[in-house]
Amino acid sequence: MLGLTRSRRRLTTALAAFGLLTAAAAAQATVVATPAHAATTHRILFDDGHAEEAGNADWIISTSKPDPLGEDSSPSSETDWTGALSSWGVALQKTGSYSLKTATSALTYGGSSSTDLSNFDTLVLPEPNTLFTTAEKTAIMTFVKNGGGLFMISDHTGADRNNDGEDAVEILNDLMTNNSVDSTDPFGFSIDSLSISSDHPSAISDSSDPVLHGSFGTVTKSLIASGTTATLKPSDNSAVKGLLYRTGYSGNTGAFFLTSTFGSGRVAFWGDSSPIDDGTGQSGNTLYDGWNDTSATNAALALNATAWLAGDGSSSGGGGGGSGTCTAAQLLGNNGFESGNTTWSASSGVITNSSSESARTGSYYAWLDGYGTATTDTLSQSVTIPAGCTTAALSFHLHVDTAETSTSTAYDTLKVQVLNSSGTVLGTLATYSNLNAASGYTQRSFSLASYAGQTVTLKFTGTEGSTLQTSFVIDDTALNVS
């Protein structure tokens, strides 16, 4: 489309859920090293922003939020922290290998909040009772895809503790089936709409499994005191694995506790909140001590699973936010732009299916500049590159057309940069201009292996002069790690 001048009409582009960077980022090209977290510290975030304390629930590790150390900086027993999950929290804290926080507001990924998911290895969802927003679901799923651990704990169907019409079964199923990252059964299971009054689900026989046989002990049984199970769908995700089953069930049905992976991350599901309840909490709550129930091994199960989700163990996945192993994966969400204005943060009108330019594949693509007037367009996405990855290959297909006639002066430019969460430019990968105009798309590739263990923002910035258009058209992006 040589010499095409683009209409000033722009489409509305929704900002990505994880608070990505805008055109005001500093133009500094010096590489700045991000301090690595200590290898022995697993960063765990417990959610308390979705009615986890409604009704008789008290699913918190401490009343001091976000930092439980504000209640007691060196707890020796579970009563040093207040909450029905305090036994879980104190047990982790006493190892010296965990940093624990509680989120009380909307979950984000790639933002500046101290409880932003990019600062953690594992997110625990202890029976949420309000639906996650669209932005939150994007944040959670992207976090897991990029290497985070996700611990989902449900309750029986109908356990609507705040009477808003939603229970944990519906909320967690909605997270898995109605999100902008992957709604095609990404974890390989669905939660059953059941209310099982009681049972003692038994562990499978697998001496090599790090959740059943971990550093916190051996798991033999759990318990159901009004809970549910899940149905496995290994044809959707071959990594899904049932670890404990309701009595009389096995295989793909009746899984009470299971694990799976997604992208570079790990997932665990538990069908009842009673096993994590330690029987103590804030005044006025009716609680049940499943944590210390001698007929089960719930403490070992919760703690081993937490360790595995945060990066321990020999199975694949895990290690969100800069620790753990590396599973071969493509990390960019909506990488071909076919989901429209999701996942990426972009200037208005950049992500488009306009017939004035052509997508390389599909219908949508990213079109920066092309107006023939002074314009700056941006396109960006935050991504965590797992520390264990030795290969991180960024690629995209670029088409440039222009009305400029100069063969020596770069009047209009496209910068491809890597930024940190503060907006500092860590590196400029390339700068293209009207001088790169050519027919068709050309694939461009760069190594981001030096950023392994960091959460970075990939940013395209197109800057156009006041006369004669140049269009920078991008499609089929990818960030492949291994």
Buried (B, 14 or more C-beta within 10 A) or exposed (E): BEBBBBEEEBBEBBEBBBBBBEEEBEEBEEEEEBEEBEEEBBBBBBBBBBBBBBBBBBBBBBBBBBBBBEBBEEBEEBEBBBBBBBBBBBBBBEEEBBBBBBBEEBBBBBBEBEBBBBBBBBBBBBBBBBBBEBBBBBBBBBBBBBBBBBBBBBBBBEBBBBEEEBBBBBBBBBBBEEBBBBBEBBBBBBBBEBBBEEBBBBBBEEEEBBBBBBBBBEBBBBBBBBBBBBBBBBEBBEBBBBBBBBEEBEEBBBBBBBBBBBBBBBBBBBBBBBBBBBBBBEEEBEBBBBBEBEEBBBBBBBBBBBBBBBBBBEBBBBBBBBBBBBBEBBBBBBBBBBBBBBBBBBBEBBBBBBEEBBBBEEBBBBBBBBBBBEBEBBBBBBBBBBBBBEEBBBBBBBBBBBBBEEEEEBBBBBBBBBBBBEBBBBBBBEEBBBBBBEEEBEEBEBEBEBBBBBBBBBBBBBBBBEEBBBBBBBBBBBBBBE
